[in-house]
């Protein structure tokens, strides 16, 4: 779930969202395209142009994004959390205590707090020798790990494990039936459920069963959670021998397991939107971009592309990447606008390639490949060279804001309508008390109301008719007017919108 996307979706749905940072959180709702991605192409990725972000990992499982655009990845067997960025080697940032990686258990889901800029929390779901549990920690003190939910049933199979923050700012968790099928229909058990909890682990007062964390029941083994732009929750679920599922989740809904596998006729149970044979899927991670639901398939060794109709229905799924990368565990829509996919070929059930396991990302179809390198944070060191003196004859700037009480993010897109540029500097002034607190894909400095954004190493060249894009995060008071009077290398630009 992306914080950038969460804010847009929540505002559109009338959900109060406060204090979001500019990072990303796994599984959240789709939203407007990032700069450089046309609205018609949102969710359409060029799967023929992979970029390997990380390789030689052992069973990457959970994945989510920090405010600077880098990804945190949970490694199931070792209990490590690693930070991965394009063009840089993975960096271990935490070792989770007590991980017992037996069978399908271990360090599983990972979610970054939607208010990470304020609280710094990272959440993980793990199997210990006695239970499954959710703990949280901060990267500034990773050895301090606070359990917020313990006592979830564990087994060598069906541990669930996916966690994600919803557009309501609450944490959702897929919990498997741990091989005890009858528990899925027991409302007093947390097994075979999707749980909904506050960030501290307590029960939200508006949960469908008073005093209970249970949000939906009748599940066998949910491992994928994703929200669309209207805030609807979709979940992927492993069947037993016949049918795997994609379900539209409603509060208090009963999805039938173990009475029903796949579609049934009993009105007490909700039918899935999609069913696949277990050989075609074994669905784990899920992500939504635009009007597409992407599902990572393990046994099916493919990425399912499921069209969404905007009203809670689906079209005909299309199989992508069939057999190309082996078992696929996780898929996420990154804050960079790319689709990130993690393999799971070293989980004891796959045939690893020499560089497995890998994390790959795929670009939007209507963009050109971006050079490697991670987004920049603000304030950066001043550039060593001055911006070019050749000014374009004309330019256009679009400024797309996601706003909440006290803060905002803005996606900025520059279109160069003049001669080709070897580098650029965009300047503007804020009309209120806005302050830039973070930035990506640009070096941003501020003096009073005046702001300057300079290109980073890999996005300085902009041909005539070409575009460059970057993002900023900032604080705002009671007003947050859109800046005007943009200038590119000293030449006034037309503001779009």
Secondary structure, DSSP 4 states (H G I P E B T S, - for coil): -BHHHHHHHHHHHT---BS--SSB-TT----SPPTT--GGGTT-EEEEEEEEEE-S-S-EEEEEE-TTS-EEEEETTT-EEEEEETTEEEEEEEE-TT----TT-SEEEEEE-TTHHHH-EEEEEEE-SS-EEEEEEETTEEEEEEEEEEEE---SS-----EEE-TTS-EEEEE--TT-GGGGG-TT--TTEEEEE-TTSPPPTTSSSTT--EEEE--S-EEEEEE-TT--EEEEE--SSSEEEEEEE-TT-B--TTT-SS--S-TTSPPPSEEEETTT--EEEEEEETTEEEEEETTTTEEEEEEB-SSS-B---EEESTTTSS-EEEEEE-TTSPEEEEE-TTSSSS---TT-S-EEEEEETTSPPPPS-PPP-SSPPPPSSPPPSPPPS-EEEEEEEEEEBTEEEEEEEEEE-SS-BS--EEEEE-SSS-EEEEEESSEEEEETTEEEEE--TTS--B-TT-EEEEEEEEE--S--PPPEEEEETTEE-EEE-
